[in-house]
């Protein structure tokens, strides 16, 4: 999908470098993916707040990948 956005060029350059992206489009897509993953992780953590759970980081990542962590 083509769209026009007014984004600071130096911010885009920094994002490209930080994410190892070769294009602005790739940097934006990776940034959006990371933002979504962060929001989903926040929602997961909120859903288990107060429960006595002990998960390793690997178990938490596997749970997120399983699709069971989808927000309602």
N, CA, C and O atoms as CSV, one atom per row, in Angstrom:
chain,resi,resn,atom,element,x,y,z
A,1,UNK,N,N,0.841,-1.164,0.000
A,1,UNK,CA,C,0.000,0.000,0.000
A,1,UNK,C,C,0.896,1.239,0.000
A,1,UNK,O,O,1.797,1.365,0.829
A,2,UNK,N,N,0.651,2.108,-0.893
A,2,UNK,CA,C,1.420,3.344,-0.956
A,2,UNK,C,C,0.721,4.415,-0.139
A,2,UNK,O,O,-0.505,4.531,-0.143
A,3,UNK,N,N,1.523,5.182,0.552
A,3,UNK,CA,C,0.983,6.288,1.334
A,3,UNK,C,C,2.036,7.373,1.418
A,3,UNK,O,O,3.211,7.127,1.146
A,4,UNK,N,N,1.630,8.545,1.783
A,4,UNK,CA,C,2.556,9.660,1.925
A,4,UNK,C,C,2.559,10.096,3.383
A,4,UNK,O,O,1.513,10.387,3.963
A,5,UNK,N,N,3.748,10.137,3.962
A,5,UNK,CA,C,3.908,10.555,5.352
A,5,UNK,C,C,5.012,11.592,5.433
A,5,UNK,O,O,5.971,11.553,4.663
A,6,UNK,N,N,4.875,12.501,6.352
A,6,UNK,CA,C,5.903,13.501,6.590
A,6,UNK,C,C,6.654,13.101,7.856
A,6,UNK,O,O,6.251,13.454,8.965
A,7,UNK,N,N,7.754,12.357,7.681
A,7,UNK,CA,C,8.537,11.844,8.803
A,7,UNK,C,C,9.931,12.438,8.719
A,7,UNK,O,O,10.532,12.508,7.647
A,8,UNK,N,N,10.431,12.861,9.865
A,8,UNK,CA,C,11.765,13.453,9.940
A,8,UNK,C,C,12.802,12.500,9.335
A,8,UNK,O,O,12.912,11.349,9.759
A,9,UNK,N,N,13.550,12.973,8.361
A,9,UNK,CA,C,14.517,12.132,7.653
A,9,UNK,C,C,15.606,11.604,8.580
A,9,UNK,O,O,16.019,10.451,8.451
A,10,UNK,N,N,16.075,12.426,9.507
A,10,UNK,CA,C,17.137,11.955,10.407
A,10,UNK,C,C,16.606,10.851,11.326
A,10,UNK,O,O,17.345,9.934,11.685
A,11,UNK,N,N,15.334,10.935,11.705
A,11,UNK,CA,C,14.720,9.879,12.505
A,11,UNK,C,C,14.649,8.577,11.707
A,11,UNK,O,O,14.936,7.502,12.234
A,12,UNK,N,N,14.269,8.682,10.447
A,12,UNK,CA,C,14.228,7.498,9.583
A,12,UNK,C,C,15.619,6.889,9.411
A,12,UNK,O,O,15.771,5.669,9.454
A,13,UNK,N,N,16.619,7.722,9.221
A,13,UNK,CA,C,17.999,7.225,9.066
A,13,UNK,C,C,18.449,6.507,10.333
A,13,UNK,O,O,19.054,5.437,10.268
A,14,UNK,N,N,18.149,7.101,11.485
A,14,UNK,CA,C,18.509,6.467,12.759
A,14,UNK,C,C,17.791,5.135,12.920
A,14,UNK,O,O,18.389,4.158,13.370
A,15,UNK,N,N,16.512,5.089,12.556
A,15,UNK,CA,C,15.748,3.843,12.654
A,15,UNK,C,C,16.335,2.776,11.730
A,15,UNK,O,O,16.463,1.616,12.121
A,16,UNK,N,N,16.688,3.165,10.516
A,16,UNK,CA,C,17.303,2.209,9.581
A,16,UNK,C,C,18.555,1.593,10.186
A,16,UNK,O,O,18.732,0.375,10.160
A,17,UNK,N,N,19.417,2.436,10.730
A,17,UNK,CA,C,20.665,1.934,11.323
A,17,UNK,C,C,20.379,1.044,12.531
A,17,UNK,O,O,20.944,-0.043,12.659
A,18,UNK,N,N,19.506,1.510,13.407
A,18,UNK,CA,C,19.223,0.778,14.645
A,18,UNK,C,C,18.595,-0.584,14.381
A,18,UNK,O,O,18.853,-1.548,15.102
A,19,UNK,N,N,17.769,-0.655,13.343
A,19,UNK,CA,C,17.052,-1.896,13.043
A,19,UNK,C,C,17.751,-2.757,12.005
A,19,UNK,O,O,17.317,-3.875,11.729
A,20,UNK,N,N,18.826,-2.246,11.431
A,20,UNK,CA,C,19.531,-2.999,10.398
A,20,UNK,C,C,18.726,-3.105,9.116
A,20,UNK,O,O,18.875,-4.064,8.358
A,21,UNK,N,N,17.877,-2.123,8.875
A,21,UNK,CA,C,17.022,-2.130,7.684
A,21,UNK,C,C,17.773,-1.498,6.515
A,21,UNK,O,O,18.630,-0.634,6.702
A,22,UNK,N,N,17.436,-1.941,5.315
A,22,UNK,CA,C,18.106,-1.394,4.137
A,22,UNK,C,C,17.291,-0.288,3.464
A,22,UNK,O,O,17.818,0.465,2.645
A,23,UNK,N,N,16.008,-0.193,3.810
A,23,UNK,CA,C,15.153,0.841,3.214
A,23,UNK,C,C,14.319,1.496,4.310
A,23,UNK,O,O,14.162,0.958,5.405
A,24,UNK,N,N,13.793,2.665,3.984
A,24,UNK,CA,C,12.900,3.342,4.925
A,24,UNK,C,C,11.648,2.503,5.170
A,24,UNK,O,O,11.178,2.396,6.303
A,25,UNK,N,N,11.117,1.918,4.118
A,25,UNK,CA,C,9.919,1.087,4.254
A,25,UNK,C,C,10.171,-0.060,5.222
A,25,UNK,O,O,9.350,-0.339,6.096
A,26,UNK,N,N,11.296,-0.714,5.063
A,26,UNK,CA,C,11.640,-1.829,5.951
A,26,UNK,C,C,11.783,-1.337,7.390
A,26,UNK,O,O,11.326,-2.008,8.316
A,27,UNK,N,N,12.400,-0.195,7.587
A,27,UNK,CA,C,12.557,0.368,8.937
A,27,UNK,C,C,11.202,0.672,9.562
A,27,UNK,O,O,10.983,0.393,10.741
A,28,UNK,N,N,10.304,1.238,8.785
A,28,UNK,CA,C,8.973,1.564,9.298
A,28,UNK,C,C,8.210,0.287,9.645
A,28,UNK,O,O,7.579,0.208,10.699
A,29,UNK,N,N,8.266,-0.714,8.764
A,29,UNK,CA,C,7.573,-1.970,9.022
A,29,UNK,C,C,8.124,-2.663,10.267
A,29,UNK,O,O,7.358,-3.162,11.092
A,30,UNK,N,N,9.437,-2.693,10.403
A,30,UNK,CA,C,10.030,-3.312,11.597
A,30,UNK,C,C,9.650,-2.552,12.859
A,30,UNK,O,O,9.387,-3.151,13.902
A,31,UNK,N,N,9.624,-1.233,12.757
A,31,UNK,CA,C,9.236,-0.415,13.905
A,31,UNK,C,C,7.797,-0.698,14.311
A,31,UNK,O,O,7.496,-0.821,15.499
A,32,UNK,N,N,6.914,-0.801,13.333
A,32,UNK,CA,C,5.512,-1.108,13.631
A,32,UNK,C,C,5.381,-2.491,14.252
A,32,UNK,O,O,4.617,-2.675,15.200
A,33,UNK,N,N,6.123,-3.472,13.726
A,33,UNK,CA,C,6.081,-4.825,14.280
A,33,UNK,C,C,6.540,-4.823,15.734
A,33,UNK,O,O,5.941,-5.488,16.579
A,34,UNK,N,N,7.606,-4.071,16.024
A,34,UNK,CA,C,8.104,-4.000,17.399
A,34,UNK,C,C,7.108,-3.290,18.313
A,34,UNK,O,O,6.926,-3.688,19.464
A,35,UNK,N,N,6.475,-2.256,17.812
A,35,UNK,CA,C,5.479,-1.539,18.615
A,35,UNK,C,C,4.311,-2.456,18.954
A,35,UNK,O,O,3.830,-2.459,20.087
A,36,UNK,N,N,3.855,-3.231,17.978
A,36,UNK,CA,C,2.750,-4.167,18.201
A,36,UNK,C,C,3.166,-5.252,19.186
A,36,UNK,O,O,2.410,-5.585,20.099
A,37,UNK,N,N,4.361,-5.805,19.007
A,37,UNK,CA,C,4.844,-6.847,19.919
A,37,UNK,C,C,4.929,-6.306,21.341
A,37,UNK,O,O,4.574,-7.003,22.292
A,38,UNK,N,N,5.392,-5.080,21.492
A,38,UNK,CA,C,5.476,-4.474,22.817
A,38,UNK,C,C,4.105,-4.292,23.445
A,38,UNK,O,O,3.918,-4.568,24.630
A,39,UNK,N,N,3.153,-3.832,22.657
A,39,UNK,CA,C,1.790,-3.641,23.161
A,39,UNK,C,C,1.164,-4.978,23.542
A,39,UNK,O,O,0.475,-5.069,24.558
A,40,UNK,N,N,1.396,-6.024,22.734
A,40,UNK,CA,C,0.869,-7.345,23.049
A,40,UNK,C,C,1.499,-7.905,24.320
A,40,UNK,O,O,0.821,-8.536,25.131
A,41,UNK,N,N,2.794,-7.670,24.490
A,41,UNK,CA,C,3.459,-8.129,25.702
A,41,UNK,C,C,2.906,-7.390,26.920
A,41,UNK,O,O,2.670,-8.004,27.961
A,42,UNK,N,N,2.700,-6.092,26.798
A,42,UNK,CA,C,2.106,-5.318,27.895
A,42,UNK,C,C,0.729,-5.870,28.256
A,42,UNK,O,O,0.400,-6.001,29.435
A,43,UNK,N,N,-0.080,-6.194,27.238
A,43,UNK,CA,C,-1.419,-6.739,27.482
A,43,UNK,C,C,-1.331,-8.096,28.176
A,43,UNK,O,O,-2.110,-8.386,29.084
A,44,UNK,N,N,-0.384,-8.922,27.748
A,44,UNK,CA,C,-0.200,-10.230,28.382
A,44,UNK,C,C,0.200,-10.063,29.835
A,44,UNK,O,O,-0.356,-10.723,30.713
A,45,UNK,N,N,1.146,-9.196,30.094
A,45,UNK,CA,C,1.593,-8.985,31.463
A,45,UNK,C,C,0.459,-8.438,32.330
A,45,UNK,O,O,0.328,-8.816,33.494
A,46,UNK,N,N,-0.346,-7.563,31.774
A,46,UNK,CA,C,-1.487,-7.024,32.514
A,46,UNK,C,C,-2.503,-8.129,32.809
A,46,UNK,O,O,-3.113,-8.140,33.878
A,47,UNK,N,N,-2.688,-9.053,31.872
A,47,UNK,CA,C,-3.675,-10.119,32.061
A,47,UNK,C,C,-3.275,-11.105,33.149
A,47,UNK,O,O,-4.139,-11.778,33.712
A,48,UNK,N,N,-1.994,-11.206,33.456
A,48,UNK,CA,C,-1.550,-12.133,34.491
A,48,UNK,C,C,-1.113,-11.412,35.763
A,48,UNK,O,O,-0.605,-12.035,36.695
A,49,UNK,N,N,-1.314,-10.101,35.796
A,49,UNK,CA,C,-0.919,-9.322,36.984
A,49,UNK,C,C,-1.614,-9.890,38.221
A,49,UNK,O,O,-2.815,-10.158,38.215
A,50,UNK,N,N,-0.829,-10.064,39.273
A,50,UNK,CA,C,-1.377,-10.557,40.528
A,50,UNK,C,C,-1.416,-12.069,40.628
A,50,UNK,O,O,-1.623,-12.611,41.713
A,51,UNK,N,N,-1.219,-12.757,39.517
A,51,UNK,CA,C,-1.198,-14.220,39.565
A,51,UNK,C,C,0.203,-14.676,39.946
A,51,UNK,O,O,1.191,-14.013,39.634
A,52,UNK,N,N,0.272,-15.783,40.604
A,52,UNK,CA,C,1.559,-16.319,41.039
A,52,UNK,C,C,2.132,-17.206,39.941
A,52,UNK,O,O,2.057,-18.432,40.015
A,53,UNK,N,N,2.705,-16.568,38.918
A,53,UNK,CA,C,3.266,-17.290,37.783
A,53,UNK,C,C,4.767,-17.065,37.711
A,53,UNK,O,O,5.271,-15.979,37.998
A,54,UNK,N,N,5.456,-18.108,37.324
A,54,UNK,CA,C,6.890,-17.989,37.107
A,54,UNK,C,C,7.183,-18.572,35.735
A,54,UNK,O,O,7.096,-19.782,35.529
A,55,UNK,N,N,7.529,-17.699,34.801
A,55,UNK,CA,C,7.849,-18.122,33.438
A,55,UNK,C,C,9.249,-17.654,33.099
A,55,UNK,O,O,9.686,-16.584,33.522
A,56,UNK,N,N,9.935,-18.462,32.340
A,56,UNK,CA,C,11.215,-18.016,31.813
A,56,UNK,C,C,10.929,-17.125,30.606
A,56,UNK,O,O,9.818,-17.120,30.075
A,57,UNK,N,N,11.917,-16.391,30.190
A,57,UNK,CA,C,11.758,-15.534,29.015
A,57,UNK,C,C,11.422,-16.393,27.801
A,57,UNK,O,O,10.584,-16.003,26.987
A,58,UNK,N,N,12.054,-17.546,27.666
A,58,UNK,CA,C,11.776,-18.436,26.530
A,58,UNK,C,C,10.332,-18.939,26.559
A,58,UNK,O,O,9.689,-19.025,25.513
A,59,UNK,N,N,9.819,-19.269,27.740
A,59,UNK,CA,C,8.428,-19.717,27.853
A,59,UNK,C,C,7.464,-18.595,27.490
A,59,UNK,O,O,6.446,-18.836,26.841
A,60,UNK,N,N,7.776,-17.381,27.900
A,60,UNK,CA,C,6.934,-16.235,27.573
A,60,UNK,C,C,6.931,-15.983,26.068
A,60,UNK,O,O,5.878,-15.716,25.488
A,61,UNK,N,N,8.088,-16.066,25.436
A,61,UNK,CA,C,8.154,-15.885,23.976
A,61,UNK,C,C,7.361,-16.968,23.255
A,61,UNK,O,O,6.654,-16.679,22.289
A,62,UNK,N,N,7.470,-18.201,23.712
A,62,UNK,CA,C,6.732,-19.300,23.089
A,62,UNK,C,C,5.231,-19.085,23.236
A,62,UNK,O,O,4.473,-19.346,22.301
A,63,UNK,N,N,4.798,-18.616,24.392
A,63,UNK,CA,C,3.380,-18.330,24.597
A,63,UNK,C,C,2.904,-17.262,23.627
A,63,UNK,O,O,1.823,-17.381,23.049
A,64,UNK,N,N,3.696,-16.229,23.446
A,64,UNK,CA,C,3.322,-15.163,22.521
A,64,UNK,C,C,3.240,-15.693,21.096
A,64,UNK,O,O,2.335,-15.324,20.347
A,65,UNK,N,N,4.181,-16.557,20.715
A,65,UNK,CA,C,4.193,-17.112,19.354
A,65,UNK,C,C,3.035,-18.076,19.116
A,65,UNK,O,O,2.621,-18.287,17.976
A,66,UNK,N,N,2.511,-18.661,20.199
A,66,UNK,CA,C,1.465,-19.676,20.060
A,66,UNK,C,C,0.148,-19.109,19.547
A,66,UNK,O,O,-0.705,-19.851,19.060
A,67,UNK,N,N,-0.017,-17.785,19.656
A,67,UNK,CA,C,-1.279,-17.183,19.232
A,67,UNK,C,C,-2.292,-17.092,20.359
A,67,UNK,O,O,-3.327,-16.442,20.213
A,68,UNK,N,N,-2.005,-17.737,21.478
A,68,UNK,CA,C,-2.918,-17.674,22.623
A,68,UNK,C,C,-2.889,-16.314,23.303
A,68,UNK,O,O,-3.783,-15.991,24.086
A,69,UNK,N,N,-1.876,-15.519,23.011
A,69,UNK,CA,C,-1.724,-14.212,23.648
A,69,UNK,C,C,-2.452,-13.117,22.906
A,69,UNK,O,O,-2.316,-11.942,23.249
A,70,UNK,N,N,-3.229,-13.481,21.887
A,70,UNK,CA,C,-3.963,-12.463,21.106
A,70,UNK,C,C,-4.906,-11.697,22.013
A,70,UNK,O,O,-5.595,-12.272,22.856
A,71,UNK,N,N,-4.923,-10.385,21.821
A,71,UNK,CA,C,-5.828,-9.540,22.605
A,71,UNK,C,C,-7.266,-9.801,22.174
A,71,UNK,O,O,-7.523,-10.044,20.995
A,72,UNK,N,N,-8.207,-9.755,23.117
A,72,UNK,CA,C,-9.608,-10.006,22.772
A,72,UNK,C,C,-10.190,-8.930,21.869
A,72,UNK,O,O,-11.360,-9.005,21.494
